[in-house]
Structures are given as structure tokens and as C-alpha cells.
Amino acid sequence: MKTKQSLIERLEEVSRKIDTAEHKLKARSDWTHGNVLTQKELLARYAVIKRRLNREIADLEASGHHVTALEASLREWWLAANISMR
């Protein structure tokens, strides 16, 4: 009888693991709305951000404002955040 009980316990453990995995998949699907970006799409998005950033920096430096690496990094982060919110 002990093997029957341990088998039931093992099956229940597998069932819990399956339920957990299904919950994680559903949560991921809800989070991404089924739209997971491919590497190509991410690279294209990054190229857009870099072009905008380079334009902004060029405009600032043309008007006499020196843009440090930290400021450029923060501007890049801000652009990425604003594009992803659209």
C-alpha cells in the first residue's frame, strides 16, 4: 500500500508542477499580449532609438551644449521607455 500512496503523491506533485507552468505561461501571455519581439524587430527598434538619440545630441552640441556619456545614456534610456509606452 505504501507504493500506491507514494505514486499518488508523485502524481499530485507532477500535477502541481503542470499547473504552475501553465500559470506562468498564461501570465507571460497576458504580459506580452501574445506579441514577443524577434531579434530582428528588437534591432530595428534599437536603430530607431539610436538615430533619434544621435540627432538630439548633434542638435545639442551644435547649440554649444556638450553631452556627456552619462547624459547620452540617460537620453537613450528615456527614448527607449517612451517608444515602448506607445
BANU-908360 format. One record per residue (C-alpha): residue in one letter; y, z, x; residue number from 1. Coordinates in Angstrom, 1 decimal, decimal comma. Layout:
N
atom r A; y Y; z Z; x X; k NUM
...
end
This chain:
86
atom r M; y 0,0; z 0,0; x 0,0; k 1
atom r K; y 2,3; z 0,6; x 2,9; k 2
atom r T; y 2,3; z -3,1; x 3,9; k 3
atom r K; y 3,2; z -4,0; x 0,3; k 4
atom r Q; y 6,2; z -1,7; x 0,3; k 5
atom r S; y 7,4; z -2,9; x 3,7; k 6
atom r L; y 7,0; z -6,5; x 2,6; k 7
atom r I; y 9,2; z -5,8; x -0,5; k 8
atom r E; y 11,8; z -4,1; x 1,8; k 9
atom r R; y 11,8; z -7,0; x 4,1; k 10
atom r L; y 12,3; z -9,5; x 1,3; k 11
atom r E; y 15,1; z -7,4; x -0,1; k 12
atom r E; y 16,7; z -7,4; x 3,3; k 13
atom r V; y 16,5; z -11,2; x 3,5; k 14
atom r S; y 17,9; z -11,4; x 0,0; k 15
atom r R; y 20,9; z -9,2; x 1,1; k 16
atom r K; y 21,5; z -11,4; x 4,1; k 17
atom r I; y 21,4; z -14,6; x 2,0; k 18
atom r D; y 23,9; z -13,0; x -0,5; k 19
atom r T; y 26,2; z -12,0; x 2,4; k 20
atom r A; y 26,0; z -15,6; x 3,9; k 21
atom r E; y 26,7; z -17,1; x 0,5; k 22
atom r H; y 29,7; z -14,8; x 0,0; k 23
atom r K; y 31,1; z -15,7; x 3,5; k 24
atom r L; y 30,7; z -19,5; x 2,7; k 25
atom r K; y 32,5; z -19,1; x -0,6; k 26
atom r A; y 35,3; z -17,1; x 1,0; k 27
atom r R; y 35,7; z -19,8; x 3,6; k 28
atom r S; y 35,7; z -22,5; x 1,0; k 29
atom r D; y 38,3; z -20,6; x -1,1; k 30
atom r W; y 40,5; z -20,1; x 2,0; k 31
atom r T; y 40,4; z -23,7; x 3,1; k 32
atom r H; y 40,2; z -25,2; x -0,4; k 33
atom r G; y 37,5; z -27,5; x 1,0; k 34
atom r N; y 39,9; z -29,0; x 3,5; k 35
atom r V; y 38,8; z -28,4; x 7,0; k 36
atom r L; y 40,7; z -30,4; x 9,5; k 37
atom r T; y 38,9; z -32,6; x 12,0; k 38
atom r Q; y 39,7; z -32,6; x 15,7; k 39
atom r K; y 41,5; z -35,9; x 15,3; k 40
atom r E; y 43,6; z -34,5; x 12,4; k 41
atom r L; y 44,5; z -31,4; x 14,5; k 42
atom r L; y 45,5; z -33,6; x 17,5; k 43
atom r A; y 47,7; z -35,8; x 15,3; k 44
atom r R; y 49,3; z -32,7; x 13,8; k 45
atom r Y; y 50,0; z -31,3; x 17,2; k 46
atom r A; y 51,5; z -34,6; x 18,3; k 47
atom r V; y 54,0; z -34,4; x 15,4; k 48
atom r I; y 54,9; z -30,9; x 16,3; k 49
atom r K; y 55,4; z -31,8; x 20,0; k 50
atom r R; y 57,6; z -34,8; x 19,1; k 51
atom r R; y 59,8; z -32,7; x 16,9; k 52
atom r L; y 60,0; z -29,9; x 19,5; k 53
atom r N; y 60,9; z -32,4; x 22,3; k 54
atom r R; y 63,6; z -33,9; x 20,0; k 55
atom r E; y 65,1; z -30,5; x 19,3; k 56
atom r I; y 65,0; z -29,4; x 22,9; k 57
atom r A; y 66,6; z -32,7; x 24,0; k 58
atom r D; y 69,4; z -32,2; x 21,4; k 59
atom r L; y 70,0; z -28,6; x 22,5; k 60
atom r E; y 70,1; z -29,5; x 26,2; k 61
atom r A; y 72,4; z -32,4; x 25,5; k 62
atom r S; y 74,8; z -30,0; x 24,0; k 63
atom r G; y 74,7; z -27,7; x 27,1; k 64
atom r H; y 72,1; z -25,2; x 25,9; k 65
atom r H; y 69,3; z -24,5; x 28,4; k 66
atom r V; y 65,9; z -24,0; x 26,6; k 67
atom r T; y 63,6; z -21,6; x 28,4; k 68
atom r A; y 59,8; z -21,9; x 28,3; k 69
atom r L; y 59,7; z -18,8; x 26,1; k 70
atom r E; y 62,1; z -20,3; x 23,6; k 71
atom r A; y 60,3; z -23,6; x 23,6; k 72
atom r S; y 57,0; z -21,8; x 22,9; k 73
atom r L; y 58,6; z -19,8; x 20,1; k 74
atom r R; y 60,1; z -23,0; x 18,6; k 75
atom r E; y 56,7; z -24,7; x 18,8; k 76
atom r W; y 55,1; z -21,8; x 17,0; k 77
atom r W; y 57,8; z -21,8; x 14,3; k 78
atom r L; y 57,4; z -25,6; x 13,8; k 79
atom r A; y 53,6; z -25,2; x 13,5; k 80
atom r A; y 54,0; z -22,4; x 11,0; k 81
atom r N; y 56,5; z -24,4; x 8,9; k 82
atom r I; y 54,3; z -27,5; x 8,9; k 83
atom r S; y 51,2; z -25,6; x 7,8; k 84
atom r M; y 53,1; z -24,0; x 4,9; k 85
atom r R; y 53,9; z -27,3; x 3,3; k 86
end
